[in-house]
Amino acid sequence: MSKRTITVIPGDGIGPSIIDSALKILDKAGCDFEYEFADAGLTALEKQGELLPQRTLDLIEKNRITLKGPLTTPVGEGFTSINVTLRKKFGLYANVRPVLSFKGTQARYENIDIITVRENTEGMYSGFGQKVSEDGQTAEATSIVTRQGAEQITTFAYELARKENRKKVTIVHKANIMKSTSGLFLKVAREVSQRYPDIITEEMIVDATCMKLVMNPENFDVIVTTNLFGDILSDLCAGLVGGLGMAPGANIGRDAAIFEAVHGSAPDIAGKNLANPTSVILASIQMLEYLGMADKAEAIRKAVSAVIEEGDRTTRDLGGTHGTTDFTQAVLDRLN
């Protein structure tokens, strides 16, 4: 039986160090992957003169599974978001952002277990109609929501809830004001919900959702929403469990998936052995679950949880004094 080959994009800034951490842990857990490495972001721009080289796109398409570190899109005109480009190129319509409480973090809440399912290719991130008037006084952008897009993302959310034995899906919208786009999303989501009578459906306006997530986050289970709202809410949820360093992300399509750290490339601490690799380790756990390797995913999760709870060689953002390599070794020690 041939080994599964994974495309690995180390990324920019702290990306290579935290990706190295995740790969060592995957290997120690006995995952037996082959890795093909590819460049993207500033690293690729400096080496090859483009943010997304064709070889990188070819490897993503060939292997269908990618583990990605944080990428930097240069600020300025002419540079399109690399992440948005990848999502559109490979039809990665579902952005899955779980947050889970780990004992030992400096989070304000305990017992948080929420998944945000965000539509990944439409809405305000469609990229259509963006223009600024010649006099610089007016800017426009077009939000596009389709029935097909709304149906596939809400179906994905309900199927995920059923697969993970979750009890409730909260449909988040702004249909009271954005009656066309958010209205269509809500209408389609309601139709989809009728096919899942075993799951509680809740509807909530996005601003109320923000307030209730801060006040009573334990009342949420699975959230499904459009692109812009999902981007904001998933970061808010990350704040509930200690920040983006504790939050992974998956971009999933019909025949490809990219798993990633959702935080930035942190160039100010790159090369200093300070970064917390937890986000990308948790993303690799998502990858294992996607590949049906639940036993290895759970072994790594337990090891990470134990390290954080015991404060064993944890990084500064977790209240410790250690760096990336020490934290990684602490996880590896528990996988013996």
Sequence and secondary structure as in RCSB ss.txt:
>XXXX:A:sequence
MSKRTITVIPGDGIGPSIIDSALKILDKAGCDFEYEFADAGLTALEKQGELLPQRTLDLIEKNRITLKGPLTTPV
GEGFTSINVTLRKKFGLYANVRPVLSFKGTQARYENIDIITVRENTEGMYSGFGQKVSEDGQTAEATSIVTRQGA
EQITTFAYELARKENRKKVTIVHKANIMKSTSGLFLKVAREVSQRYPDIITEEMIVDATCMKLVMNPENFDVIVT
TNLFGDILSDLCAGLVGGLGMAPGANIGRDAAIFEAVHGSAPDIAGKNLANPTSVILASIQMLEYLGMADKAEAI
RKAVSAVIEEGDRTTRDLGGTHGTTDFTQAVLDRLN
>XXXX:A:secstr
    EEEEE  STTHHHHHHHHHHHHHHTT   EEEE   THHHHHHHSSSS HHHHHHHHHH EEEE      S
STT   HHHHHHHHTT  EEEEEEE  TTS  S SS EEEEEEE SSEEEEEEEEEE TTSS EEEEEE  HHHH
HHHHHHHHHHHHHTT  EEEEEE TTT TTHHHHHHHHHHHHHTT TTSEEEEEEHHHHHHHHHH GGG SEEEE
 HHHHHHHHHHHHHHTTSGGG EEEEE SS EEEEE S   GGGTTTT    HHHHHHHHHHHHHTT HHHHHHH
HHHHHHHHHHT S BGGGT SB HHHHHHHHHHHT 
